[in-house]
């Protein structure tokens, strides 16, 4: 990840357009993964300002493997409900933490809740 940030800093002296910024980490990650494709797993979130977040995952599932190495996500929108956490006895009532204009995106390496579609 540090190599990706260093390459972005070296390549751009000012903030590029979002399409260019979207394409550049994809290219950099493809270069990293191509060196040891069968052993490489790259998952990260890259924020750009207050309203832009890129989620990157490579390779996801490998042929012949029963393990998913990628990212899972769920998007919650009104009306919000209570979500039960998968591995502990705890629930989060999103209706008390949000308003009718909110949307929540949760990105993780495994599903975190049991009552939402991931």
C-alpha positions in Angstrom: 0.0 0.0 0.0 2.9 2.4 0.8 4.3 1.7 -2.7 0.9 2.7 -4.2 0.8 5.9 -2.2 4.4 6.7 -3.1 3.7 6.1 -6.8 0.6 8.3 -6.7 2.6 11.1 -5.1 5.3 10.8 -7.7 2.9 10.7 -10.6 0.6 13.6 -9.6 1.6 17.0 -8.4 -2.1 18.2 -8.4 -5.2 16.2 -7.8 -6.2 14.5 -11.1 -9.7 14.0 -12.4 -11.6 11.1 -10.7 -11.4 8.9 -13.9 -7.6 9.2 -14.0 -7.4 8.7 -10.3 -9.6 5.6 -10.6 -7.4 4.1 -13.4 -4.0 4.7 -11.8 -4.4 2.5 -8.7 -5.8 -0.2 -11.0 -2.7 0.0 -13.1 -0.3 0.1 -10.2 -2.0 -2.9 -8.5 -1.9 -4.9 -11.7 1.8 -4.4 -11.8 2.2 -5.4 -8.2 0.0 -8.5 -8.5 1.7 -9.6 -11.8 5.0 -10.2 -10.0 3.7 -13.0 -7.9 0.1 -13.6 -9.1 -0.5 -16.9 -7.4 0.6 -15.4 -4.0 -0.6 -11.8 -4.1 -3.6 -10.5 -2.3 -4.3 -6.7 -2.5 -7.3 -5.3 -0.7 -7.5 -1.6 0.3 -9.6 1.5 0.6 -8.4 4.8 -0.8 -10.1 8.0 0.2 -10.0 11.1 -1.9 -11.6 14.0 -0.1 -14.8 13.8 2.0 -17.1 12.1 -0.6 -14.9 9.8 -2.6 -13.8 6.3 -1.6 -12.2 3.7 -3.8 -12.3 0.1 -2.8 -9.9 -2.3 -4.5 -9.7 -6.0 -4.3 -7.5 -8.5 -6.2 -7.7 -11.4 -6.9 -11.0 -12.2 -5.2 -11.4 -16.0 -5.6 -8.6 -18.0 -7.1 -9.4 -21.0 -9.4 -9.5 -24.2 -7.4 -9.7 -22.3 -4.0 -12.6 -22.4 -1.7 -11.4 -19.2 0.0 -12.5 -15.7 -1.0 -9.7 -13.2 -0.6 -11.6 -10.2 -1.7 -13.9 -7.6 -0.2 -17.5 -7.8 0.7 -19.9 -4.8 0.9 -23.4 -3.9 1.8 -25.2 -0.7 1.3 -27.9 0.4 3.7 -30.5 3.1 3.0 -33.7 4.3 4.6 -35.7 2.9 6.3 -32.8 1.8 8.5 -33.1 -1.1 10.8 -31.1 -3.0 13.4 -28.1 -5.1 12.2 -26.9 -8.1 14.3 -23.1 -8.5 14.3 -22.1 -11.9 13.1 -19.4 -13.0 15.6 -20.5 -11.4 18.8 -23.8 -10.8 20.6 -24.3 -7.2 19.6 -26.6 -5.2 17.5 -26.5 -1.8 15.9 -29.7 0.2 15.5 -28.9 2.3 12.4 -32.2 4.2 12.7 -30.8 5.9 15.8 -27.6 6.9 14.1 -28.9 8.1 10.7 -31.5 10.3 9.1 -33.7 9.9 6.0 -31.0 11.4 3.7 -28.2 9.0 4.7 -26.8 6.0 3.0 -24.3 3.7 4.7 -21.7 1.6 2.8 -19.9 -1.1 4.8 -16.8 -2.7 3.2 -15.0 -5.6 4.9 -13.0 -8.7 4.3 -15.9 -10.8 5.5 -19.6 -10.2 6.1 -19.9 -8.5 9.5 -23.7 -8.8 10.0 -26.1 -11.8 9.7 -29.3 -10.0 8.6 -28.1 -8.0 5.6 -27.3 -9.0 2.0 -23.5 -8.9 1.4 
